[in-house]
């Protein structure tokens, strides 16, 4: 009978927790989605995207935020659930009936275990495909409107037969400033490379045509230079005239398909976020072999080219150090001493120069290995570890939220929301710190990726221990807290008023004297 009652109790607790978890999860996901969309608002406004594309955009964006929303919702729902049990005195009643805290948490642990396994499955199976489709869709949207995606300070070649350089731009007015356009339409179809038109302008704006089949580049205050080779004006092969035109306003019509054309998935398939655990492991092994072979090749090259100058008769020969037995190493000093001071100086100078060359090339090797091999390998290894850290974070946040809710005994959305946000901000800062340190190679990858878990795990153990021994922390109500703050300031100002009165009396006494 008692076991049946315990099962009913566990079923009740689990249902209550699942309802709060689902509510908090969708609320957290919605808030994070609205906050993250501000990063892409400029890339969506004025694009003429249809409802299907917009729905896909929001859908994939929401799925990419699940790894962030899941731990936060577990923390908040655990605080709310156990805080509500404590506030309604249900937790005390269960403990009075002989049910320990760990037995109360038993159904929650089962649910959290399922969520952790599900989060790993989501990170390993679902997330790579979501990241692939999300990246493809985002790049396609960016490519749809070149006026937004034209970079500042570099040439943009997204429009066929044109290369556009912009020094600065105004995102609000969509004006482009200090422009230089290379027009290659004269070279299309096998035309001469000399038939290039160069246009400069102080400002301009790129707008779409009415039929969405091209763009009109509206230019202000500029010049146009055009090669006249092959025209009737040309006198001889040696004389190549050109035409220069100064304009106040001019329009360039560019052929461009302004419809949403999806980019190829192969162009982004190599990113570490689009790979599962097996693919990441395979890529890491390949990069590790490449790194080792590159380092070994350079090590063999330089270690085996070290030499020592020996004087034999009238000349010098380069003797490989590997060919000299160790027992003869002491004779190096004797060989040097047999030379004149000038010859010794020349030998040491050559050795210093050779080592400087080796050092410079090894520095170049280090930069090359870091950029081409080591950094991609670290990124893949970080992504591999993060598939496990998400599952572990779900467990840690439960063991922080559940005992903390039992201690503070406050349910609802008030205090639990504040505490959850503060704890999650700390977790987010610590996690990003570890991620950056691991990505830069300052820390080992496993230390950087697990740094946040290592920092928060002792907190979870401490709070669980405190809740198990029935430690409480009664939070004051808003009314009581307001009274305490009011009393504090009244006492503070009354003390200041007394000090002012005493100071005035002293001043009057000094004036009388």
DRENLUM-200798 format. One line per 8 residues: number of its first residue (from 1); their letters; for each residue x, y, z of C-alpha. Coordinates in steps of 0.5 Angstrom, whole numbers. Layout:
BEGIN
NUM) A) X,Y,Z | ...
***
This chain:
BEGIN
1) XXXXXXXX) 0,0,0 | 6,5,2 | 9,3,-5 | 3,5,-9 | 2,11,-5 | 10,13,-7 | 8,11,-14 | 2,16,-14
9) XXXXXXXX) 7,21,-11 | 12,21,-16 | 7,21,-21 | 4,27,-19 | 11,30,-18 | 13,28,-25 | 7,31,-28 | 8,38,-24
17) XXXXXXXX) 15,38,-26 | 14,37,-34 | 8,42,-34 | 13,47,-31 | 19,45,-35 | 15,45,-42 | 12,52,-40 | 19,55,-38
25) XXXXXXXX) 23,52,-44 | 18,55,-49 | 18,62,-46 | 26,61,-45 | 26,59,-53 | 22,65,-55 | 26,70,-51 | 33,68,-54
33) XXXXXXXX) 30,67,-61 | 27,74,-60 | 34,77,-58 | 38,73,-63 | 34,76,-69 | 36,83,-68 | 43,80,-71 | 40,78,-77
41) XXXXXXXX) 35,84,-78 | 39,88,-83 | 39,82,-87 | 32,80,-87 | 29,87,-88 | 27,89,-95 | 29,83,-98 | 22,81,-100
49) XXXXXXXX) 22,74,-97 | 16,70,-98 | 12,66,-92 | 15,60,-93 | 22,62,-93 | 21,66,-86 | 18,60,-83 | 24,56,-85
57) XXXXXXXX) 28,62,-82 | 25,62,-75 | 24,54,-75 | 32,53,-76 | 34,59,-72 | 30,56,-66 | 33,50,-67 | 40,52,-66
65) XXXXXXXX) 38,56,-60 | 35,49,-56 | 42,48,-53 | 42,54,-50 | 35,54,-48 | 35,47,-45 | 39,48,-39 | 36,55,-37
73) XXXXXXXX) 29,52,-37 | 31,46,-33 | 34,51,-28 | 28,55,-28 | 23,49,-28 | 27,46,-22 | 27,52,-18 | 20,53,-19
81) XXXXXXXX) 18,46,-18 | 22,45,-11 | 20,52,-9 | 13,51,-10 | 13,45,-6 | 17,49,0 | 12,55,0 | 6,50,0
89) XXXXXXXX) 9,46,6 | 9,40,2 | 16,39,2 | 16,39,10 | 10,34,10 | 13,29,5 | 19,29,10 | 15,29,16
97) XXXXXXXX) 12,22,13 | 19,19,13 | 21,21,5 | 28,23,4 | 30,29,-1 | 33,24,-5 | 27,19,-5 | 23,26,-7
105) XXXXXXXX) 28,27,-13 | 28,20,-15 | 22,21,-21 | 26,28,-23 | 32,24,-24 | 29,19,-28 | 26,25,-32 | 33,29,-33
113) XXXXXXXX) 36,23,-35 | 32,22,-41 | 33,29,-42 | 40,29,-42 | 40,23,-47 | 35,27,-51 | 40,33,-51 | 46,28,-53
121) XXXXXXXX) 42,25,-59 | 40,32,-61 | 47,35,-61 | 50,29,-65 | 44,27,-70 | 39,33,-71 | 44,39,-69 | 49,38,-75
129) XXXXXXXX) 43,37,-80 | 40,43,-77 | 46,47,-77 | 48,45,-85 | 41,48,-87 | 41,54,-83 | 48,56,-85 | 45,55,-93
137) XXXXXXXX) 39,59,-92 | 42,64,-88 | 48,65,-94 | 42,65,-99 | 39,70,-96 | 45,74,-95 | 46,73,-103 | 39,75,-105
145) XXXXXXXX) 41,83,-104 | 48,85,-105 | 47,92,-103 | 47,89,-96 | 52,84,-96 | 57,89,-100 | 63,89,-95 | 67,95,-93
153) XXXXXXXX) 74,96,-95 | 74,90,-100 | 72,88,-107 | 65,85,-107 | 64,80,-113 | 57,77,-112 | 55,80,-118 | 57,77,-125
161) XXXXXXXX) 62,81,-129 | 62,87,-123 | 67,88,-118 | 65,93,-113 | 69,97,-107 | 66,101,-102 | 70,105,-97 | 64,106,-92
169) XXXXXXXX) 56,105,-92 | 50,108,-88 | 46,102,-86 | 40,106,-85 | 40,110,-91 | 43,104,-95 | 48,109,-98 | 55,107,-101
177) XXXXXXXX) 61,112,-100 | 67,112,-104 | 66,107,-109 | 70,104,-115 | 67,99,-120 | 70,95,-125 | 66,93,-130 | 68,87,-134
185) XXXXXXXX) 62,86,-139 | 66,88,-144 | 70,82,-143 | 64,77,-143 | 64,72,-148 | 71,71,-150 | 72,79,-150 | 79,82,-149
193) XXXXXXXX) 81,83,-142 | 83,90,-144 | 76,92,-145 | 75,94,-138 | 71,100,-135 | 73,103,-129 | 68,108,-125 | 69,112,-119
201) XXXXXXXX) 63,115,-115 | 63,119,-109 | 56,116,-107 | 51,111,-110 | 45,106,-108 | 44,99,-111 | 37,98,-112 | 33,92,-115
209) XXXXXXXX) 29,93,-121 | 22,92,-122 | 22,85,-125 | 27,83,-120 | 32,81,-125 | 37,86,-124 | 40,92,-120 | 40,99,-122
217) XXXXXXXX) 47,102,-119 | 45,110,-118 | 52,114,-118 | 53,121,-116 | 59,125,-117 | 64,121,-121 | 68,119,-127 | 68,113,-132
225) XXXXXXXX) 74,111,-135 | 73,106,-141 | 79,103,-146 | 77,104,-153 | 81,99,-156 | 78,96,-162 | 74,102,-164 | 74,106,-170
233) XXXXXXXX) 77,111,-166 | 84,107,-165 | 89,109,-170 | 94,104,-169 | 96,98,-165 | 101,102,-161 | 96,108,-160 | 90,105,-155
241) XXXXXXXX) 86,111,-154 | 81,112,-148 | 75,115,-146 | 74,119,-140 | 67,122,-137 | 65,126,-131 | 58,126,-129 | 54,128,-123
249) XXXXXXXX) 49,123,-124 | 49,116,-127 | 46,109,-127 | 49,102,-128 | 44,97,-130 | 47,90,-128 | 44,83,-129 | 42,79,-123
257) XXXXXXXX) 37,74,-121 | 34,77,-115 | 30,71,-113 | 32,67,-107 | 37,62,-110 | 40,57,-105 | 47,56,-105 | 50,49,-105
265) XXXXXXXX) 50,45,-98 | 57,42,-100 | 60,49,-99 | 59,49,-92 | 59,41,-91 | 66,42,-88 | 64,46,-82 | 65,43,-75
273) XXXXXXXX) 58,44,-73 | 55,40,-79 | 59,34,-77 | 56,28,-72 | 61,25,-67 | 64,20,-72 | 65,25,-77 | 69,29,-72
281) XXXXXXXX) 73,24,-69 | 75,22,-77 | 77,29,-78 | 81,30,-72 | 85,24,-73 | 86,26,-80 | 88,33,-78 | 93,30,-72
289) XXXXXXXX) 96,26,-78 | 97,32,-82 | 100,36,-76 | 105,30,-74 | 107,29,-81 | 108,37,-82 | 112,38,-76 | 116,31,-77
297) XXXXXXXX) 118,34,-84 | 121,40,-81 | 124,37,-75 | 128,32,-80 | 130,38,-85 | 133,42,-79 | 136,37,-74 | 140,34,-80
305) XXXXXXXX) 142,40,-83 | 146,42,-77 | 153,42,-78 | 160,44,-75 | 166,47,-79 | 172,44,-78 | 179,46,-81 | 182,41,-85
313) XXXXXXXX) 189,43,-89 | 187,49,-93 | 179,49,-93 | 173,48,-89 | 168,42,-89 | 161,41,-86 | 161,35,-82 | 154,33,-80
321) XXXXXXXX) 153,32,-72 | 150,25,-73 | 156,22,-76 | 161,24,-70 | 161,19,-64 | 159,22,-58 | 166,20,-55 | 169,25,-60
329) XXXXXXXX) 165,31,-57 | 170,34,-53 | 174,35,-59 | 170,41,-61 | 173,46,-56 | 180,43,-58 | 178,44,-66 | 176,51,-64
337) XXXXXXXX) 182,53,-60 | 187,51,-66 | 184,57,-70 | 185,64,-70 | 181,69,-66 | 178,72,-73 | 177,65,-76 | 173,63,-69
345) XXXXXXXX) 169,69,-70 | 167,68,-77 | 165,61,-75 | 161,63,-69 | 158,68,-74 | 156,63,-79 | 153,59,-74 | 149,65,-71
353) XXXXXXXX) 146,66,-78 | 144,59,-79 | 140,59,-73 | 137,65,-74 | 135,62,-81 | 132,56,-78 | 129,60,-72 | 125,64,-77
361) XXXXXXXX) 123,58,-81 | 120,55,-75 | 116,61,-73 | 113,61,-80 | 112,53,-79 | 108,55,-73 | 104,60,-76 | 102,55,-82
369) XXXXXXXX) 101,49,-77 | 96,54,-73 | 92,57,-78 | 92,51,-83 | 92,45,-78 | 92,46,-71 | 86,51,-71 | 81,47,-75
377) XXXXXXXX) 83,41,-71 | 82,45,-64 | 75,47,-67 | 73,40,-69 | 75,37,-62 | 71,43,-58 | 65,41,-62 | 66,34,-60
385) XXXXXXXX) 67,35,-53 | 61,40,-53 | 56,34,-55 | 57,31,-48 | 58,38,-44 | 50,40,-46 | 48,33,-43 | 52,34,-37
393) XXXXXXXX) 50,41,-36 | 43,39,-36 | 44,35,-30 | 48,40,-26 | 43,45,-27 | 38,40,-24 | 42,39,-18 | 43,47,-17
401) XXXXXXXX) 36,49,-18 | 32,43,-14 | 36,44,-8 | 36,51,-8 | 29,51,-9 | 28,47,-3 | 32,52,1 | 29,59,-1
409) XXXXXXXX) 22,56,-1 | 19,61,-6 | 15,59,-13 | 12,63,-18 | 16,67,-23 | 19,72,-19 | 25,70,-15 | 26,64,-19
417) XXXXXXXX) 27,68,-25 | 32,73,-22 | 36,67,-19 | 36,63,-26 | 38,69,-30 | 44,71,-25 | 46,63,-25 | 46,63,-32
425) XXXXXXXX) 49,69,-34 | 55,66,-30 | 55,60,-33 | 55,63,-40 | 61,68,-38 | 65,62,-35 | 63,57,-41 | 65,63,-47
433) XXXXXXXX) 72,64,-43 | 73,57,-43 | 71,56,-50 | 76,62,-53 | 82,60,-49 | 81,53,-52 | 80,55,-59 | 86,60,-58
441) XXXXXXXX) 90,54,-56 | 92,57,-49 | 88,52,-45 | 87,44,-47 | 81,43,-51 | 78,39,-45 | 79,44,-40 | 76,50,-44
449) XXXXXXXX) 70,46,-46 | 69,43,-39 | 71,49,-35 | 64,51,-34 | 62,44,-31 | 68,44,-27 | 66,51,-24 | 59,49,-22
457) XXXXXXXX) 59,42,-20 | 62,43,-13 | 56,49,-13 | 51,43,-14 | 54,38,-9 | 54,44,-4 | 47,46,-5 | 44,38,-5
465) XXXXXXXX) 48,37,2 | 45,43,5 | 38,41,2 | 39,34,5 | 40,37,12 | 34,41,12 | 38,48,11 | 33,54,10
473) XXXXXXXX) 34,61,8 | 27,65,9 | 27,70,4 | 24,76,6 | 17,79,3 | 17,85,-1 | 14,89,4 | 19,87,10
481) XXXXXXXX) 24,88,5 | 22,95,4 | 21,97,11 | 28,95,12 | 31,99,7 | 26,105,9 | 29,104,16 | 36,104,14
489) XXXXXXXX) 36,111,10 | 32,114,16 | 37,112,21 | 42,114,16 | 39,121,14 | 38,122,22 | 45,121,24 | 47,126,18
497) XXXXXXXX) 42,131,21 | 45,131,28 | 52,132,25 | 50,138,21 | 46,141,28 | 53,140,32 | 57,143,26 | 52,149,26
505) XXXXXXXX) 53,150,34 | 60,149,33 | 61,155,28 | 56,159,32 | 61,158,38 | 67,160,34 | 64,166,31 | 62,169,38
513) X) 69,168,40
***
